[in-house]
Amino acid sequence: MKTFKHKTILITGASSGIGEAMVYQLLDPTVKLLLVARSEAKLQTMAATLNRQGVQAQPYPCDLAQPGAAERLFQRITEDGHRVDVLINNAGFGKYGRFDQISLADTLEMLRLNIENLVALTHLCLPHMLERGDAGILNVASTAGFQGIPYLTVYAATKSFVIAFSEALHAEYSPHGITVTCLCPGPTTTAFQERAGMPVEGLRRLMESPEKVAAAGLRALLRGEIVHVSGAANAVVAHLSQLTPRRMRLAITQQLLGPRDDA
Ligand SMILES: NC(=O)c1ccc[n+]([C@@H]2O[C@H](COP(=O)([O-])OP(=O)(O)OC[C@H]3O[C@@H](n4cnc5c(N)ncnc54)[C@H](OP(=O)(O)O)[C@@H]3O)[C@@H](O)[C@H]2O)c1
């Protein structure tokens, strides 16, 4: 896929952080933006502002952590006459803490949002993309997905899934004109850390702005990259972690992220 022009683009997690930054980098009168998140009022304000600027944008408030949410969302979008050419699976959240101390409800919510409904939306959007033959999927994973991360155990595992899923889809669908790219941000200054309840002291030096991460992801998709780590320092860290013995890299992450009083 060489351009976003004349495409219908569905963005999950469009109401804040990286997803919101992507929305403002996709403004073009030939593009149709379908904005998905839970915050209905925020999406409505965004869409109204964009419409006034001559950009077609429609809000689709939806809780993608609910079972069957992707199917219901896809039905609404289809009934409104939209066909998704570019799917940006960006919505996601993490929870920080020892595995047994994070509630099972939060853990299952993470699996449904970060994995289940991401896979479902991809499955539902692919038939039209195959028909069109000029389409793209951008899945937002994380550098946390390159290894096990203590105290972000389930979150990191969901992102490992997204990386492996995206990589294999890239091979299956690029011969059919569909680019599948996985964006792996490192620590980014969004609402993510607060919702995760995680410490950020050790990460500050690696922090990037959501605008920078969004631009890197959209560029990587147009270039047809398979996996893109945003930020040079993050790319080096991600690469080195693959070369580092498991025990050593776990010790390093434990040092960076481990709570001071693990009791
Ligand atoms: N920030 C980082 O350090 C970092 C690093 C690596 C990867 N990432 C990944 O980047 C992606 C975007 O996160 P962000 O950093 O931009 O965080 P963010 O500012 O918290 O944005 C998350 C977005 O997802 C939406 N969302 C959350 N739960 C949802 C649900 N149940 N249903 C539908 N939408 C939901 C949120 O909107 P509502 O609250 O309105 O629903 C929001 O628009 C995530 O997949 C995250 O894992 C972030």
The ligand as an ORCA input file, in Angstrom:
! r2SCAN-3c Opt
* xyz 0 1
  N       2.521      4.393     26.069
  C       3.437      3.450     26.044
  O       4.448      3.518     26.759
  C       3.275      2.286     25.095
  C       4.413      1.520     24.812
  C       4.302      0.443     23.955
  C       3.084      0.136     23.393
  N       1.978      0.881     23.674
  C       0.705      0.503     23.062
  O       0.198      1.596     22.330
  C      -1.214      1.442     22.189
  C      -1.871      2.783     22.465
  O      -1.683      3.113     23.822
  P      -1.301      4.593     24.309
  O       0.074      4.560     24.806
  O      -1.662      5.566     23.280
  O      -2.234      4.683     25.609
  P      -3.548      5.527     25.918
  O      -3.281      6.975     25.807
  O      -4.024      4.969     27.221
  O      -4.530      5.116     24.747
  C      -5.220      3.888     24.731
  C      -6.368      4.007     23.761
  O      -7.083      2.749     23.756
  C      -8.463      3.009     24.051
  N      -9.032      1.911     24.813
  C      -8.630      1.471     26.029
  N      -9.434      0.483     26.443
  C     -10.358      0.306     25.451
  C     -11.465     -0.561     25.300
  N     -11.791     -1.446     26.251
  N     -12.197     -0.481     24.164
  C     -11.885      0.417     23.208
  N     -10.843      1.272     23.293
  C     -10.100      1.200     24.424
  C      -8.445      4.297     24.873
  O      -9.662      5.012     24.762
  P     -10.852      4.973     25.834
  O     -10.244      5.073     27.187
  O     -11.678      6.135     25.405
  O     -11.551      3.673     25.602
  C      -7.357      5.084     24.169
  O      -7.872      5.715     23.033
  C      -1.620      0.328     23.139
  O      -1.857     -0.855     22.414
  C      -0.399      0.162     24.042
  O      -0.289     -1.146     24.526
  C       2.052      1.966     24.509
*
